[in-house]
């Protein structure tokens, strides 16, 4: 007898991009930061991930949550943490060939929107079920 896969949660398709479409995820160490952050959110924040794909400058995923507020809260924390971690890694890694260019683009955005220097993610799109 076949088992039907079901979920009682609402499903959301989410896309988040790196500001200025910087292709930061072309380097494995930055990909690992995303993977570790997603795993942390699953373990501690109740994030249910059904599918995801990490592209060089953006991330798509389908997640389950009780409501849109929970999605927004988890994704806010995810973006804030990963942004800070990636910028910290960039600041430490003097071998990164594009380090100054990426940091310059991130700083320009910070000046424009007057927010924390750790922000690297731009717009987030959430499409409801």
TIVEX-470228 format. One record per atom (N, C-alpha, C): residue number from 1; atom name; z negated, y negated, x. Coordinates in pm, 1 decimal, always signed. Example, Ala and Ser with C-alpha at 12.3 -4.5 7.8 and 13.67 -1.06 7.14 Angstrom:
2
{1, 'N', {-780.0, +569.0, +1319.0}};
{1, 'CA', {-780.0, +450.0, +1230.0}};
{1, 'C', {-780.0, +330.0, +1320.0}};
{2, 'N', {-708.0, +225.0, +1285.0}};
{2, 'CA', {-714.0, +106.0, +1367.0}};
{2, 'C', {-787.0, -3.0, +1290.0}};
//
This chain:
129
{1, 'N', {+0.0, +117.5, +84.1}};
{1, 'CA', {+0.0, +0.0, +0.0}};
{1, 'C', {+0.0, -124.0, +88.7}};
{2, 'N', {+87.8, -215.8, +61.5}};
{2, 'CA', {+98.3, -338.7, +140.3}};
{2, 'C', {-14.0, -434.8, +102.7}};
{3, 'N', {-65.9, -503.1, +204.8}};
{3, 'CA', {-170.5, -602.5, +182.4}};
{3, 'C', {-107.3, -740.2, +182.1}};
{4, 'N', {-142.0, -819.7, +84.0}};
{4, 'CA', {-86.8, -955.0, +73.3}};
{4, 'C', {-178.6, -1051.9, +147.4}};
{5, 'N', {-122.5, -1132.1, +235.2}};
{5, 'CA', {-200.0, -1233.4, +306.8}};
{5, 'C', {-216.3, -1355.8, +218.1}};
{6, 'N', {-340.1, -1397.2, +198.5}};
{6, 'CA', {-365.7, -1515.0, +116.7}};
{6, 'C', {-470.8, -1601.5, +183.9}};
{7, 'N', {-476.3, -1725.4, +143.3}};
{7, 'CA', {-579.6, -1817.2, +189.5}};
{7, 'C', {-630.0, -1896.2, +70.5}};
{8, 'N', {-757.6, -1927.6, +73.1}};
{8, 'CA', {-814.8, -2008.7, -34.0}};
{8, 'C', {-819.5, -2155.1, +4.8}};
{9, 'N', {-778.5, -2185.2, +125.9}};
{9, 'CA', {-781.1, -2323.3, +173.0}};
{9, 'C', {-647.3, -2390.5, +147.5}};
{10, 'N', {-648.6, -2523.3, +152.7}};
{10, 'CA', {-524.3, -2598.9, +145.7}};
{10, 'C', {-458.1, -2592.7, +282.5}};
{11, 'N', {-327.7, -2583.4, +284.4}};
{11, 'CA', {-253.9, -2580.1, +410.1}};
{11, 'C', {-190.9, -2716.6, +435.1}};
{12, 'N', {-191.4, -2757.1, +562.5}};
{12, 'CA', {-136.5, -2885.7, +602.0}};
{12, 'C', {-45.0, -2866.0, +721.2}};
{13, 'N', {+72.2, -2928.0, +714.5}};
{13, 'CA', {+163.1, -2931.5, +829.1}};
{13, 'C', {+137.4, -3062.8, +900.2}};
{14, 'N', {+102.2, -3055.9, +1027.5}};
{14, 'CA', {+64.0, -3175.0, +1103.1}};
{14, 'C', {+154.4, -3188.2, +1224.9}};
{15, 'N', {+198.0, -3309.5, +1251.6}};
{15, 'CA', {+269.1, -3342.4, +1374.8}};
{15, 'C', {+198.9, -3459.8, +1439.0}};
{16, 'N', {+170.9, -3447.7, +1567.0}};
{16, 'CA', {+115.8, -3560.5, +1640.8}};
{16, 'C', {+197.1, -3577.6, +1768.8}};
{17, 'N', {+225.4, -3701.6, +1802.9}};
{17, 'CA', {+312.2, -3730.1, +1917.0}};
{17, 'C', {+235.6, -3804.9, +2025.6}};
{18, 'N', {+285.6, -3793.1, +2146.4}};
{18, 'CA', {+232.6, -3871.2, +2257.8}};
{18, 'C', {+297.9, -4009.2, +2250.8}};
{19, 'N', {+219.3, -4112.6, +2276.5}};
{19, 'CA', {+273.6, -4248.1, +2268.7}};
{19, 'C', {+392.2, -4263.1, +2363.0}};
{20, 'N', {+486.8, -4340.1, +2319.1}};
{20, 'CA', {+610.5, -4364.9, +2394.4}};
{20, 'C', {+686.2, -4235.5, +2427.1}};
{21, 'N', {+655.7, -4130.4, +2355.6}};
{21, 'CA', {+721.3, -4000.2, +2373.7}};
{21, 'C', {+715.1, -3950.8, +2518.3}};
{22, 'N', {+607.5, -3984.7, +2588.0}};
{22, 'CA', {+588.7, -3938.1, +2726.3}};
{22, 'C', {+578.5, -3785.9, +2724.1}};
{23, 'N', {+655.2, -3720.8, +2808.3}};
{23, 'CA', {+659.5, -3573.8, +2808.8}};
{23, 'C', {+550.0, -3513.8, +2898.2}};
{24, 'N', {+427.6, -3548.2, +2865.7}};
{24, 'CA', {+313.5, -3507.1, +2947.8}};
{24, 'C', {+289.4, -3356.1, +2942.9}};
{25, 'N', {+327.7, -3290.4, +2835.6}};
{25, 'CA', {+300.4, -3147.8, +2823.0}};
{25, 'C', {+403.6, -3061.2, +2894.6}};
{26, 'N', {+486.7, -3122.4, +2977.1}};
{26, 'CA', {+577.1, -3043.8, +3060.6}};
{26, 'C', {+501.6, -2984.4, +3180.3}};
{27, 'N', {+379.4, -3031.1, +3203.4}};
{27, 'CA', {+294.9, -2978.3, +3310.8}};
{27, 'C', {+193.1, -2879.9, +3251.6}};
{28, 'N', {+179.7, -2761.2, +3311.6}};
{28, 'CA', {+87.9, -2659.4, +3257.4}};
{28, 'C', {-56.0, -2706.1, +3240.7}};
{29, 'N', {-108.8, -2785.6, +3331.9}};
{29, 'CA', {-250.8, -2823.0, +3320.9}};
{29, 'C', {-279.3, -2905.3, +3196.1}};
{30, 'N', {-182.6, -2984.4, +3150.3}};
{30, 'CA', {-202.5, -3063.7, +3029.1}};
{30, 'C', {-185.7, -2976.7, +2903.6}};
{31, 'N', {-98.6, -2875.5, +2913.1}};
{31, 'CA', {-86.0, -2779.3, +2803.9}};
{31, 'C', {-218.6, -2706.6, +2783.9}};
{32, 'N', {-281.9, -2669.0, +2894.0}};
{32, 'CA', {-408.2, -2595.7, +2885.7}};
{32, 'C', {-518.4, -2679.2, +2821.8}};
{33, 'N', {-516.3, -2809.7, +2844.1}};
{33, 'CA', {-614.7, -2896.9, +2779.4}};
{33, 'C', {-598.2, -2890.0, +2627.9}};
{34, 'N', {-475.0, -2892.2, +2581.3}};
{34, 'CA', {-448.2, -2881.8, +2437.2}};
{34, 'C', {-496.6, -2747.3, +2383.6}};
{35, 'N', {-462.4, -2640.5, +2452.8}};
{35, 'CA', {-500.6, -2506.5, +2408.1}};
{35, 'C', {-652.6, -2492.1, +2403.0}};
{36, 'N', {-720.6, -2539.0, +2505.9}};
{36, 'CA', {-866.8, -2531.8, +2508.4}};
{36, 'C', {-928.3, -2616.9, +2396.9}};
{37, 'N', {-871.3, -2731.6, +2370.7}};
{37, 'CA', {-922.1, -2818.9, +2265.3}};
{37, 'C', {-903.5, -2757.0, +2127.3}};
{38, 'N', {-788.4, -2695.8, +2104.8}};
{38, 'CA', {-764.3, -2628.3, +1977.7}};
{38, 'C', {-862.2, -2512.8, +1958.2}};
{39, 'N', {-885.3, -2436.4, +2064.3}};
{39, 'CA', {-979.5, -2324.6, +2056.7}};
{39, 'C', {-1120.9, -2375.1, +2026.0}};
{40, 'N', {-1159.6, -2485.7, +2087.8}};
{40, 'CA', {-1291.0, -2545.1, +2061.7}};
{40, 'C', {-1303.3, -2586.7, +1915.0}};
{41, 'N', {-1199.7, -2650.1, +1863.4}};
{41, 'CA', {-1202.6, -2694.0, +1722.7}};
{41, 'C', {-1208.9, -2575.3, +1627.7}};
{42, 'N', {-1143.6, -2466.5, +1663.8}};
{42, 'CA', {-1151.9, -2346.1, +1581.4}};
{42, 'C', {-1293.6, -2290.5, +1581.6}};
{43, 'N', {-1352.9, -2285.9, +1698.3}};
{43, 'CA', {-1484.0, -2223.7, +1714.0}};
{43, 'C', {-1597.0, -2308.5, +1655.2}};
{44, 'N', {-1592.9, -2439.8, +1675.7}};
{44, 'CA', {-1707.2, -2524.0, +1638.8}};
{44, 'C', {-1685.5, -2612.1, +1516.5}};
{45, 'N', {-1561.2, -2639.5, +1480.4}};
{45, 'CA', {-1536.1, -2731.8, +1370.5}};
{45, 'C', {-1471.4, -2664.9, +1250.0}};
{46, 'N', {-1451.2, -2534.5, +1258.2}};
{46, 'CA', {-1396.4, -2461.6, +1145.2}};
{46, 'C', {-1247.5, -2480.2, +1123.4}};
{47, 'N', {-1175.9, -2525.3, +1225.4}};
{47, 'CA', {-1031.4, -2543.8, +1212.4}};
{47, 'C', {-963.3, -2407.9, +1203.1}};
{48, 'N', {-880.7, -2390.7, +1102.7}};
{48, 'CA', {-802.6, -2268.2, +1087.9}};
{48, 'C', {-657.7, -2300.6, +1120.5}};
{49, 'N', {-607.0, -2238.2, +1225.1}};
{49, 'CA', {-469.5, -2262.0, +1269.2}};
{49, 'C', {-386.0, -2140.8, +1232.1}};
{50, 'N', {-279.8, -2164.0, +1154.6}};
{50, 'CA', {-192.6, -2056.1, +1112.3}};
{50, 'C', {-67.7, -2046.9, +1199.8}};
{51, 'N', {-24.2, -2158.3, +1252.2}};
{51, 'CA', {+91.5, -2160.5, +1341.8}};
{51, 'C', {+88.9, -2291.8, +1418.4}};
{52, 'N', {+141.3, -2289.5, +1540.9}};
{52, 'CA', {+150.5, -2413.5, +1617.8}};
{52, 'C', {+257.8, -2399.6, +1724.0}};
{53, 'N', {+310.3, -2512.1, +1763.6}};
{53, 'CA', {+406.4, -2515.9, +1874.0}};
{53, 'C', {+382.0, -2645.4, +1951.0}};
{54, 'N', {+374.3, -2632.5, +2081.3}};
{54, 'CA', {+353.4, -2746.9, +2168.9}};
{54, 'C', {+484.5, -2778.0, +2239.4}};
{55, 'N', {+536.4, -2895.4, +2213.1}};
{55, 'CA', {+660.3, -2942.1, +2274.6}};
{55, 'C', {+623.7, -3034.3, +2391.1}};
{56, 'N', {+719.8, -3075.3, +2473.5}};
{56, 'CA', {+685.4, -3159.3, +2589.6}};
{56, 'C', {+615.0, -3290.8, +2555.8}};
{57, 'N', {+637.8, -3344.1, +2434.1}};
{57, 'CA', {+577.2, -3473.6, +2401.4}};
{57, 'C', {+518.1, -3480.0, +2260.4}};
{58, 'N', {+504.4, -3367.1, +2195.8}};
{58, 'CA', {+441.7, -3365.7, +2064.3}};
{58, 'C', {+394.7, -3225.1, +2028.6}};
{59, 'N', {+317.2, -3219.2, +1922.3}};
{59, 'CA', {+256.7, -3094.2, +1878.2}};
{59, 'C', {+274.7, -3081.9, +1727.8}};
{60, 'N', {+318.3, -2963.8, +1682.3}};
{60, 'CA', {+326.9, -2932.0, +1540.1}};
{60, 'C', {+228.3, -2819.3, +1513.2}};
{61, 'N', {+157.8, -2826.4, +1402.1}};
{61, 'CA', {+79.0, -2711.9, +1362.3}};
{61, 'C', {+55.2, -2708.6, +1212.8}};
{62, 'N', {+31.1, -2587.2, +1165.6}};
{62, 'CA', {-4.9, -2564.4, +1026.1}};
{62, 'C', {-149.8, -2520.2, +1027.2}};
{63, 'N', {-231.9, -2596.1, +956.1}};
{63, 'CA', {-375.0, -2569.3, +956.3}};
{63, 'C', {-426.8, -2556.0, +814.8}};
{64, 'N', {-539.3, -2488.9, +802.8}};
{64, 'CA', {-605.5, -2474.5, +674.1}};
{64, 'C', {-735.3, -2551.9, +675.0}};
{65, 'N', {-765.8, -2613.9, +563.9}};
{65, 'CA', {-890.0, -2690.3, +551.3}};
{65, 'C', {-925.5, -2700.9, +403.9}};
{66, 'N', {-1051.3, -2730.5, +379.3}};
{66, 'CA', {-1098.1, -2745.9, +242.0}};
{66, 'C', {-1036.1, -2867.5, +174.4}};
{67, 'N', {-1019.8, -2976.1, +253.8}};
{67, 'CA', {-965.2, -3099.9, +196.1}};
{67, 'C', {-907.3, -3187.8, +306.9}};
{68, 'N', {-839.6, -3291.6, +265.9}};
{68, 'CA', {-774.9, -3380.9, +361.4}};
{68, 'C', {-876.0, -3451.5, +451.0}};
{69, 'N', {-992.5, -3482.0, +398.3}};
{69, 'CA', {-1095.3, -3548.7, +478.5}};
{69, 'C', {-1137.3, -3461.4, +597.1}};
{70, 'N', {-1151.2, -3332.4, +575.4}};
{70, 'CA', {-1186.4, -3241.7, +684.7}};
{70, 'C', {-1075.7, -3239.5, +789.9}};
{71, 'N', {-950.2, -3237.9, +744.9}};
{71, 'CA', {-836.0, -3240.6, +837.6}};
{71, 'C', {-842.1, -3367.3, +922.3}};
{72, 'N', {-860.4, -3480.0, +857.7}};
{72, 'CA', {-862.6, -3607.5, +929.6}};
{72, 'C', {-977.6, -3614.3, +1030.0}};
{73, 'N', {-1093.8, -3563.5, +992.7}};
{73, 'CA', {-1209.7, -3565.7, +1081.5}};
{73, 'C', {-1187.0, -3478.5, +1204.0}};
{74, 'N', {-1141.6, -3356.8, +1182.9}};
{74, 'CA', {-1118.6, -3265.1, +1295.2}};
{74, 'C', {-1008.7, -3318.4, +1385.8}};
{75, 'N', {-899.3, -3367.1, +1327.4}};
{75, 'CA', {-788.6, -3416.1, +1409.5}};
{75, 'C', {-825.9, -3544.1, +1484.4}};
{76, 'N', {-906.1, -3629.5, +1424.2}};
{76, 'CA', {-954.5, -3748.8, +1494.3}};
{76, 'C', {-1031.1, -3708.3, +1619.4}};
{77, 'N', {-1123.8, -3614.2, +1603.5}};
{77, 'CA', {-1203.7, -3568.0, +1717.5}};
{77, 'C', {-1116.4, -3498.1, +1821.8}};
{78, 'N', {-1023.3, -3416.7, +1775.6}};
{78, 'CA', {-931.9, -3345.7, +1865.8}};
{78, 'C', {-850.8, -3443.6, +1949.9}};
{79, 'N', {-792.0, -3542.8, +1883.8}};
{79, 'CA', {-709.1, -3640.5, +1954.9}};
{79, 'C', {-792.3, -3724.4, +2052.1}};
{80, 'N', {-910.2, -3764.7, +2010.7}};
{80, 'CA', {-996.0, -3846.2, +2096.5}};
{80, 'C', {-1037.0, -3767.9, +2221.7}};
{81, 'N', {-1082.6, -3645.0, +2202.8}};
{81, 'CA', {-1126.8, -3563.6, +2315.1}};
{81, 'C', {-1012.4, -3533.0, +2411.0}};
{82, 'N', {-899.1, -3485.6, +2356.4}};
{82, 'CA', {-788.1, -3448.0, +2444.4}};
{82, 'C', {-730.3, -3569.0, +2515.6}};
{83, 'N', {-726.6, -3683.1, +2449.2}};
{83, 'CA', {-678.2, -3804.6, +2514.9}};
{83, 'C', {-764.0, -3839.3, +2635.3}};
{84, 'N', {-894.4, -3839.4, +2616.3}};
{84, 'CA', {-986.2, -3871.4, +2726.2}};
{84, 'C', {-973.2, -3771.2, +2840.1}};
{85, 'N', {-963.6, -3644.1, +2805.7}};
{85, 'CA', {-953.6, -3538.5, +2907.0}};
{85, 'C', {-823.3, -3549.7, +2986.4}};
{86, 'N', {-713.3, -3576.7, +2918.5}};
{86, 'CA', {-583.8, -3588.6, +2987.1}};
{86, 'C', {-581.2, -3711.3, +3076.5}};
{87, 'N', {-630.8, -3823.8, +3027.8}};
{87, 'CA', {-634.2, -3945.3, +3110.6}};
{87, 'C', {-724.8, -3923.6, +3231.7}};
{88, 'N', {-838.8, -3859.6, +3213.3}};
{88, 'CA', {-928.8, -3831.1, +3325.8}};
{88, 'C', {-858.7, -3743.6, +3429.5}};
{89, 'N', {-785.6, -3645.7, +3382.2}};
{89, 'CA', {-710.9, -3557.1, +3473.4}};
{89, 'C', {-603.3, -3635.8, +3548.1}};
{90, 'N', {-534.0, -3723.2, +3477.5}};
{90, 'CA', {-432.0, -3806.8, +3541.8}};
{90, 'C', {-492.9, -3896.6, +3649.2}};
{91, 'N', {-606.8, -3954.7, +3620.0}};
{91, 'CA', {-672.2, -4044.3, +3715.7}};
{91, 'C', {-715.4, -3971.0, +3842.3}};
{92, 'N', {-752.4, -3845.1, +3828.5}};
{92, 'CA', {-797.6, -3766.4, +3943.6}};
{92, 'C', {-684.0, -3705.7, +4023.4}};
{93, 'N', {-572.0, -3679.8, +3960.1}};
{93, 'CA', {-463.2, -3604.0, +4023.5}};
{93, 'C', {-366.1, -3696.3, +4097.4}};
{94, 'N', {-393.2, -3718.1, +4225.0}};
{94, 'CA', {-305.8, -3806.1, +4303.2}};
{94, 'C', {-172.6, -3738.5, +4337.8}};
{95, 'N', {-163.3, -3607.8, +4316.3}};
{95, 'CA', {-39.2, -3534.7, +4342.9}};
{95, 'C', {+60.9, -3544.9, +4227.4}};
{96, 'N', {+16.1, -3590.2, +4112.2}};
{96, 'CA', {+105.3, -3602.3, +3995.9}};
{96, 'C', {+210.5, -3708.4, +4024.6}};
{97, 'N', {+336.0, -3668.6, +4030.5}};
{97, 'CA', {+443.9, -3759.4, +4069.6}};
{97, 'C', {+467.1, -3872.2, +3969.7}};
{98, 'N', {+434.3, -3850.3, +3844.7}};
{98, 'CA', {+458.9, -3952.4, +3742.2}};
{98, 'C', {+329.8, -4018.9, +3696.4}};
{99, 'N', {+226.2, -4002.1, +3772.6}};
{99, 'CA', {+92.8, -4050.7, +3737.0}};
{99, 'C', {+91.1, -4199.4, +3702.8}};
{100, 'N', {+137.5, -4282.4, +3792.8}};
{100, 'CA', {+133.5, -4428.0, +3771.7}};
{100, 'C', {+218.1, -4470.7, +3653.5}};
{101, 'N', {+333.0, -4409.2, +3638.9}};
{101, 'CA', {+421.8, -4441.7, +3526.6}};
{101, 'C', {+355.0, -4410.0, +3393.6}};
{102, 'N', {+294.8, -4289.1, +3382.8}};
{102, 'CA', {+229.0, -4251.1, +3257.5}};
{102, 'C', {+108.3, -4340.0, +3229.2}};
{103, 'N', {+26.2, -4363.2, +3329.5}};
{103, 'CA', {-91.7, -4448.3, +3309.2}};
{103, 'C', {-50.7, -4589.7, +3270.4}};
{104, 'N', {+57.3, -4639.6, +3329.5}};
{104, 'CA', {+107.6, -4773.0, +3295.1}};
{104, 'C', {+147.7, -4778.5, +3146.8}};
{105, 'N', {+219.8, -4678.8, +3099.4}};
{105, 'CA', {+260.1, -4676.6, +2958.2}};
{105, 'C', {+139.2, -4668.3, +2865.9}};
{106, 'N', {+40.0, -4588.9, +2902.2}};
{106, 'CA', {-79.2, -4577.4, +2819.1}};
{106, 'C', {-156.7, -4709.3, +2818.1}};
{107, 'N', {-163.9, -4776.7, +2933.3}};
{107, 'CA', {-234.6, -4905.9, +2939.7}};
{107, 'C', {-164.0, -5013.0, +2857.2}};
{108, 'N', {-31.7, -5012.0, +2857.4}};
{108, 'CA', {+42.3, -5108.6, +2774.9}};
{108, 'C', {+6.9, -5092.5, +2627.7}};
{109, 'N', {-1.5, -4970.7, +2583.7}};
{109, 'CA', {-37.5, -4946.1, +2444.5}};
{109, 'C', {-178.6, -4995.4, +2417.0}};
{110, 'N', {-270.0, -4967.1, +2508.5}};
{110, 'CA', {-408.8, -5009.1, +2489.7}};
{110, 'C', {-415.8, -5160.8, +2474.9}};
{111, 'N', {-343.6, -5233.3, +2556.6}};
{111, 'CA', {-343.0, -5379.9, +2544.7}};
{111, 'C', {-287.3, -5424.8, +2410.7}};
{112, 'N', {-185.6, -5355.0, +2365.5}};
{112, 'CA', {-121.3, -5392.4, +2240.4}};
{112, 'C', {-209.9, -5366.5, +2119.7}};
{113, 'N', {-278.1, -5255.2, +2117.7}};
{113, 'CA', {-358.7, -5224.1, +1999.5}};
{113, 'C', {-508.0, -5250.7, +2019.8}};
{114, 'N', {-545.6, -5287.5, +2141.5}};
{114, 'CA', {-684.7, -5323.6, +2174.2}};
{114, 'C', {-783.9, -5212.4, +2139.6}};
{115, 'N', {-751.9, -5092.9, +2182.8}};
{115, 'CA', {-842.5, -4980.1, +2163.7}};
{115, 'C', {-874.7, -4918.0, +2298.1}};
{116, 'N', {-949.9, -4812.3, +2293.6}};
{116, 'CA', {-994.7, -4743.1, +2413.4}};
{116, 'C', {-878.3, -4702.4, +2503.5}};
{117, 'N', {-900.0, -4709.0, +2632.9}};
{117, 'CA', {-797.4, -4673.2, +2730.6}};
{117, 'C', {-767.0, -4524.0, +2731.7}};
{118, 'N', {-840.5, -4449.0, +2652.8}};
{118, 'CA', {-819.5, -4304.8, +2653.9}};
{118, 'C', {-717.1, -4257.3, +2551.4}};
{119, 'N', {-661.9, -4347.0, +2473.4}};
{119, 'CA', {-570.0, -4305.2, +2367.4}};
{119, 'C', {-432.2, -4274.7, +2424.6}};
{120, 'N', {-385.4, -4150.0, +2402.7}};
{120, 'CA', {-248.7, -4117.5, +2441.1}};
{120, 'C', {-166.7, -4069.7, +2322.5}};
{121, 'N', {-232.9, -4034.1, +2214.2}};
{121, 'CA', {-159.3, -3987.6, +2098.0}};
{121, 'C', {-122.6, -4104.6, +2009.2}};
{122, 'N', {-0.8, -4099.9, +1960.5}};
{122, 'CA', {+44.6, -4203.0, +1868.6}};
{122, 'C', {+22.8, -4160.2, +1726.2}};
{123, 'N', {+121.7, -4180.9, +1646.8}};
{123, 'CA', {+113.9, -4153.8, +1504.9}};
{123, 'C', {+93.5, -4005.9, +1475.8}};
{124, 'N', {+21.8, -3981.4, +1370.3}};
{124, 'CA', {+3.1, -3844.6, +1324.3}};
{124, 'C', {+57.1, -3835.9, +1182.9}};
{125, 'N', {+133.3, -3733.7, +1157.1}};
{125, 'CA', {+190.6, -3714.0, +1024.3}};
{125, 'C', {+127.7, -3589.1, +964.1}};
{126, 'N', {+74.3, -3602.5, +846.7}};
{126, 'CA', {+17.1, -3488.6, +774.9}};
{126, 'C', {+95.1, -3473.7, +645.7}};
{127, 'N', {+152.6, -3358.0, +626.2}};
{127, 'CA', {+226.0, -3331.4, +503.0}};
{127, 'C', {+142.2, -3234.6, +420.6}};
{128, 'N', {+110.4, -3277.4, +302.2}};
{128, 'CA', {+25.3, -3196.1, +216.0}};
{128, 'C', {+101.3, -3077.2, +160.1}};
{129, 'N', {+27.5, -2976.9, +124.2}};
{129, 'CA', {+75.5, -2850.6, +69.5}};
{129, 'C', {+180.7, -2869.1, -38.4}};
//
